[in-house]
Amino acid sequence: MSKRLYVGNIPFKLTDEELVEAFSTSGKVIGVFIVKDKETGKSKGYAFVEMESEDLVKKAIVDMNGKLLSGRVLKVSEAVERRDVRKDVG
């Protein structure tokens, strides 16, 4: 299991600090990354949170999935590592 969480449906004006504060109730947060549009710099409405351990990831999913945060219901799950989709040609 990963130590990273996918967090969907976050409020568009949510800050890194607010995200850390929200997930710290489940345990030690190592880092957060709010995904932003490259052109506008505005949040795309989802983020990734890295927790200290796999056990804390499981706890955070139970604690935070479906929780209301600034008027939005969070969707929290284990992050799926992206595979390299490039293919060698030739």
mmCIF file of the C-alpha atoms, coordinates in Angstrom:
data_MODEL
# 
_entry.id   MODEL 
# 
loop_
_atom_site.group_PDB 
_atom_site.id 
_atom_site.type_symbol 
_atom_site.label_atom_id 
_atom_site.label_alt_id 
_atom_site.label_comp_id 
_atom_site.label_asym_id 
_atom_site.label_entity_id 
_atom_site.label_seq_id 
_atom_site.pdbx_PDB_ins_code 
_atom_site.Cartn_x 
_atom_site.Cartn_y 
_atom_site.Cartn_z 
_atom_site.occupancy 
_atom_site.B_iso_or_equiv 
_atom_site.pdbx_formal_charge 
_atom_site.auth_seq_id 
_atom_site.auth_comp_id 
_atom_site.auth_asym_id 
_atom_site.auth_atom_id 
_atom_site.pdbx_PDB_model_num 
ATOM 1  C CA . MET A 1 1  ? 0.000   0.000  0.000   1.00 0.00 ? 1  MET A CA 1 
ATOM 2  C CA . SER A 1 2  ? 1.119   3.509  -0.793  1.00 0.00 ? 2  SER A CA 1 
ATOM 3  C CA . LYS A 1 3  ? 1.701   6.216  1.763   1.00 0.00 ? 3  LYS A CA 1 
ATOM 4  C CA . ARG A 1 4  ? -0.062  8.691  -0.523  1.00 0.00 ? 4  ARG A CA 1 
ATOM 5  C CA . LEU A 1 5  ? -3.719  9.624  -0.664  1.00 0.00 ? 5  LEU A CA 1 
ATOM 6  C CA . TYR A 1 6  ? -5.775  11.012 -3.504  1.00 0.00 ? 6  TYR A CA 1 
ATOM 7  C CA . VAL A 1 7  ? -8.124  13.714 -2.212  1.00 0.00 ? 7  VAL A CA 1 
ATOM 8  C CA . GLY A 1 8  ? -10.855 14.748 -4.630  1.00 0.00 ? 8  GLY A CA 1 
ATOM 9  C CA . ASN A 1 9  ? -13.511 17.431 -4.529  1.00 0.00 ? 9  ASN A CA 1 
ATOM 10 C CA . ILE A 1 10 ? -11.426 19.808 -2.425  1.00 0.00 ? 10 ILE A CA 1 
ATOM 11 C CA . PRO A 1 11 ? -12.519 23.439 -2.148  1.00 0.00 ? 11 PRO A CA 1 
ATOM 12 C CA . PHE A 1 12 ? -10.868 25.456 -4.936  1.00 0.00 ? 12 PHE A CA 1 
ATOM 13 C CA . LYS A 1 13 ? -9.490  28.051 -2.503  1.00 0.00 ? 13 LYS A CA 1 
ATOM 14 C CA . LEU A 1 14 ? -8.072  25.491 -0.033  1.00 0.00 ? 14 LEU A CA 1 
ATOM 15 C CA . THR A 1 15 ? -4.447  26.160 0.958   1.00 0.00 ? 15 THR A CA 1 
ATOM 16 C CA . ASP A 1 16 ? -1.662  23.657 1.618   1.00 0.00 ? 16 ASP A CA 1 
ATOM 17 C CA . GLU A 1 17 ? -1.765  24.610 5.293   1.00 0.00 ? 17 GLU A CA 1 
ATOM 18 C CA . GLU A 1 18 ? -5.508  23.993 5.562   1.00 0.00 ? 18 GLU A CA 1 
ATOM 19 C CA . LEU A 1 19 ? -5.122  20.594 3.886   1.00 0.00 ? 19 LEU A CA 1 
ATOM 20 C CA . VAL A 1 20 ? -2.316  19.628 6.286   1.00 0.00 ? 20 VAL A CA 1 
ATOM 21 C CA . GLU A 1 21 ? -4.423  20.766 9.236   1.00 0.00 ? 21 GLU A CA 1 
ATOM 22 C CA . ALA A 1 22 ? -7.438  18.726 8.088   1.00 0.00 ? 22 ALA A CA 1 
ATOM 23 C CA . PHE A 1 23 ? -5.453  15.508 7.567   1.00 0.00 ? 23 PHE A CA 1 
ATOM 24 C CA . SER A 1 24 ? -3.292  15.924 10.672  1.00 0.00 ? 24 SER A CA 1 
ATOM 25 C CA . THR A 1 25 ? -6.294  14.793 12.702  1.00 0.00 ? 25 THR A CA 1 
ATOM 26 C CA . SER A 1 26 ? -5.556  11.298 11.317  1.00 0.00 ? 26 SER A CA 1 
ATOM 27 C CA . GLY A 1 27 ? -1.799  11.368 11.917  1.00 0.00 ? 27 GLY A CA 1 
ATOM 28 C CA . LYS A 1 28 ? 1.473   12.872 10.762  1.00 0.00 ? 28 LYS A CA 1 
ATOM 29 C CA . VAL A 1 29 ? 1.316   14.464 7.318   1.00 0.00 ? 29 VAL A CA 1 
ATOM 30 C CA . ILE A 1 30 ? 4.629   14.388 5.424   1.00 0.00 ? 30 ILE A CA 1 
ATOM 31 C CA . GLY A 1 31 ? 3.542   16.585 2.521   1.00 0.00 ? 31 GLY A CA 1 
ATOM 32 C CA . VAL A 1 32 ? 0.681   17.827 0.359   1.00 0.00 ? 32 VAL A CA 1 
ATOM 33 C CA . PHE A 1 33 ? 0.371   18.714 -3.312  1.00 0.00 ? 33 PHE A CA 1 
ATOM 34 C CA . ILE A 1 34 ? -2.666  20.594 -4.584  1.00 0.00 ? 34 ILE A CA 1 
ATOM 35 C CA . VAL A 1 35 ? -2.901  20.086 -8.348  1.00 0.00 ? 35 VAL A CA 1 
ATOM 36 C CA . LYS A 1 36 ? -3.161  23.394 -10.212 1.00 0.00 ? 36 LYS A CA 1 
ATOM 37 C CA . ASP A 1 37 ? -3.826  24.406 -13.789 1.00 0.00 ? 37 ASP A CA 1 
ATOM 38 C CA . LYS A 1 38 ? -0.526  25.272 -15.492 1.00 0.00 ? 38 LYS A CA 1 
ATOM 39 C CA . GLU A 1 39 ? -1.919  28.316 -17.274 1.00 0.00 ? 39 GLU A CA 1 
ATOM 40 C CA . THR A 1 40 ? -4.100  29.910 -14.601 1.00 0.00 ? 40 THR A CA 1 
ATOM 41 C CA . GLY A 1 41 ? -2.470  28.614 -11.418 1.00 0.00 ? 41 GLY A CA 1 
ATOM 42 C CA . LYS A 1 42 ? -5.927  27.823 -10.027 1.00 0.00 ? 42 LYS A CA 1 
ATOM 43 C CA . SER A 1 43 ? -6.685  24.604 -8.191  1.00 0.00 ? 43 SER A CA 1 
ATOM 44 C CA . LYS A 1 44 ? -8.156  21.778 -10.246 1.00 0.00 ? 44 LYS A CA 1 
ATOM 45 C CA . GLY A 1 45 ? -10.099 20.555 -7.195  1.00 0.00 ? 45 GLY A CA 1 
ATOM 46 C CA . TYR A 1 46 ? -7.936  17.607 -6.166  1.00 0.00 ? 46 TYR A CA 1 
ATOM 47 C CA . ALA A 1 47 ? -4.733  16.975 -4.277  1.00 0.00 ? 47 ALA A CA 1 
ATOM 48 C CA . PHE A 1 48 ? -2.350  14.350 -2.975  1.00 0.00 ? 48 PHE A CA 1 
ATOM 49 C CA . VAL A 1 49 ? -1.455  13.921 0.691   1.00 0.00 ? 49 VAL A CA 1 
ATOM 50 C CA . GLU A 1 50 ? 1.503   11.869 1.906   1.00 0.00 ? 50 GLU A CA 1 
ATOM 51 C CA . MET A 1 51 ? 1.176   10.339 5.352   1.00 0.00 ? 51 MET A CA 1 
ATOM 52 C CA . GLU A 1 52 ? 3.925   8.980  7.622   1.00 0.00 ? 52 GLU A CA 1 
ATOM 53 C CA . SER A 1 53 ? 2.842   5.337  7.348   1.00 0.00 ? 53 SER A CA 1 
ATOM 54 C CA . GLU A 1 54 ? 0.512   2.957  5.546   1.00 0.00 ? 54 GLU A CA 1 
ATOM 55 C CA . ASP A 1 55 ? -1.520  2.557  8.735   1.00 0.00 ? 55 ASP A CA 1 
ATOM 56 C CA . LEU A 1 56 ? -2.131  6.302  8.812   1.00 0.00 ? 56 LEU A CA 1 
ATOM 57 C CA . VAL A 1 57 ? -3.226  6.205  5.160   1.00 0.00 ? 57 VAL A CA 1 
ATOM 58 C CA . LYS A 1 58 ? -5.871  3.626  6.071   1.00 0.00 ? 58 LYS A CA 1 
ATOM 59 C CA . LYS A 1 59 ? -6.943  5.709  9.077   1.00 0.00 ? 59 LYS A CA 1 
ATOM 60 C CA . ALA A 1 60 ? -7.145  8.906  7.007   1.00 0.00 ? 60 ALA A CA 1 
ATOM 61 C CA . ILE A 1 61 ? -9.339  7.171  4.402   1.00 0.00 ? 61 ILE A CA 1 
ATOM 62 C CA . VAL A 1 62 ? -11.765 6.074  7.118   1.00 0.00 ? 62 VAL A CA 1 
ATOM 63 C CA . ASP A 1 63 ? -11.643 9.452  8.896   1.00 0.00 ? 63 ASP A CA 1 
ATOM 64 C CA . MET A 1 64 ? -11.762 11.789 5.902   1.00 0.00 ? 64 MET A CA 1 
ATOM 65 C CA . ASN A 1 65 ? -13.642 10.118 3.036   1.00 0.00 ? 65 ASN A CA 1 
ATOM 66 C CA . GLY A 1 66 ? -17.073 11.727 2.854   1.00 0.00 ? 66 GLY A CA 1 
ATOM 67 C CA . LYS A 1 67 ? -16.130 14.422 5.353   1.00 0.00 ? 67 LYS A CA 1 
ATOM 68 C CA . LEU A 1 68 ? -17.412 17.938 4.715   1.00 0.00 ? 68 LEU A CA 1 
ATOM 69 C CA . LEU A 1 69 ? -14.622 20.521 4.303   1.00 0.00 ? 69 LEU A CA 1 
ATOM 70 C CA . SER A 1 70 ? -15.558 24.132 3.558   1.00 0.00 ? 70 SER A CA 1 
ATOM 71 C CA . GLY A 1 71 ? -18.869 23.048 2.071   1.00 0.00 ? 71 GLY A CA 1 
ATOM 72 C CA . ARG A 1 72 ? -17.503 20.225 -0.116  1.00 0.00 ? 72 ARG A CA 1 
ATOM 73 C CA . VAL A 1 73 ? -17.648 16.476 0.498   1.00 0.00 ? 73 VAL A CA 1 
ATOM 74 C CA . LEU A 1 74 ? -14.147 14.990 0.203   1.00 0.00 ? 74 LEU A CA 1 
ATOM 75 C CA . LYS A 1 75 ? -13.410 11.862 -1.807  1.00 0.00 ? 75 LYS A CA 1 
ATOM 76 C CA . VAL A 1 76 ? -10.379 10.185 -0.262  1.00 0.00 ? 76 VAL A CA 1 
ATOM 77 C CA . SER A 1 77 ? -8.690  7.012  -1.462  1.00 0.00 ? 77 SER A CA 1 
ATOM 78 C CA . GLU A 1 78 ? -5.276  5.457  -1.818  1.00 0.00 ? 78 GLU A CA 1 
ATOM 79 C CA . ALA A 1 79 ? -3.320  7.189  -4.576  1.00 0.00 ? 79 ALA A CA 1 
ATOM 80 C CA . VAL A 1 80 ? -2.581  5.020  -7.582  1.00 0.00 ? 80 VAL A CA 1 
ATOM 81 C CA . GLU A 1 81 ? 0.953   5.440  -8.832  1.00 0.00 ? 81 GLU A CA 1 
ATOM 82 C CA . ARG A 1 82 ? 1.031   6.590  -12.404 1.00 0.00 ? 82 ARG A CA 1 
ATOM 83 C CA . ARG A 1 83 ? 2.697   4.235  -14.835 1.00 0.00 ? 83 ARG A CA 1 
ATOM 84 C CA . ASP A 1 84 ? 4.904   5.564  -17.580 1.00 0.00 ? 84 ASP A CA 1 
ATOM 85 C CA . VAL A 1 85 ? 2.640   5.436  -20.620 1.00 0.00 ? 85 VAL A CA 1 
ATOM 86 C CA . ARG A 1 86 ? 5.342   6.247  -23.162 1.00 0.00 ? 86 ARG A CA 1 
ATOM 87 C CA . LYS A 1 87 ? 6.259   3.423  -25.481 1.00 0.00 ? 87 LYS A CA 1 
ATOM 88 C CA . ASP A 1 88 ? 9.576   2.874  -27.162 1.00 0.00 ? 88 ASP A CA 1 
ATOM 89 C CA . VAL A 1 89 ? 9.299   3.011  -30.911 1.00 0.00 ? 89 VAL A CA 1 
ATOM 90 C CA . GLY A 1 90 ? 11.704  1.178  -33.145 1.00 0.00 ? 90 GLY A CA 1 
# 
